[in-house]
Each structure stands twice: as C-alpha cells, then as structure tokens.
C-alpha cells in the first residue's frame, strides 16, 4: 500500500504542477500528508511535508500549516511506537511525544497571537 500511495501522490503532483499556483500545489500536498497521517503512514506523511517545503518555498500559509502538521505527525508516530516498546525505549519515546505535544501547543499559540 505504501508504494501505491507514493505513486499516486507523485502522479498527482506531476499532473498538477504545471497548472496550479504554489499555494494550490502546497494545499494538495497538505491534504495528502493529512491523509497519510490519518492512515498512520508516518514516513509518507513526513516525506510529503518535506517535499512541500522543498518544492513550494513561496507558499507561506501552507508552510506554516505544514509546521503544525509535522509536529502532529511526530507526536502521533512517537505515541504509536510507545505501544510496541518497554523500559528505557518507552521512556525515550514518551519524552519525544511530550516534546512534540509542547511544541505543537507553543506553535499554536504563536500562530494565534
């Protein structure tokens, strides 16, 4: 499924790139990253955000949203990993999850101020 998702995203991006503004392309990429997040496809979600940052440098609002989305991806990925580990590894991942929770809250505050 992962390879299929990447192929679909790549095809959609290639088809849309020539006709869309940077904000429209970035909005589509955000949608794809949210889809991947919803389906627990952490690497695909991250890769889509990194691609947005690289390929849409002038899509300022989308890039701002991408910061929050990447924090959510990292927080959810760490929380998901907590289910699979114990001991010191659990503690390390829990600290990571807590970090991204706090960072997400701070990012939200700065956007609303």
C-alpha positions, 0 to 999 in steps of 0.5 A: 500500500505504501508504494501505491500511495507514493505513486499516486501522490507523485502522479498527482503532483506531476499532473498538477504542477504545471497548472496550479499556483504554489499555494494550490500545489502546497494545499494538495500536498497538505491534504495528502500528508493529512491523509497519510497521517490519518492512515498512520503512514508516518514516513509518507506523511513526513516525506510529503511535508518535506517535499512541500517545503522543498518544492513550494518555498513561496507558499507561506500559509501552507508552510506554516500549516505544514509546521503544525502538521509535522509536529502532529505527525511526530507526536502521533508516530512517537505515541504509536511506537510507545505501544510496541516498546518497554523500559528505557525505549518507552521512556525515550519515546514518551519524552519525544511525544511530550516534546512534540505535544509542547511544541505543537501547543507553543506553535499554536499559540504563536500562530494565534497571537 
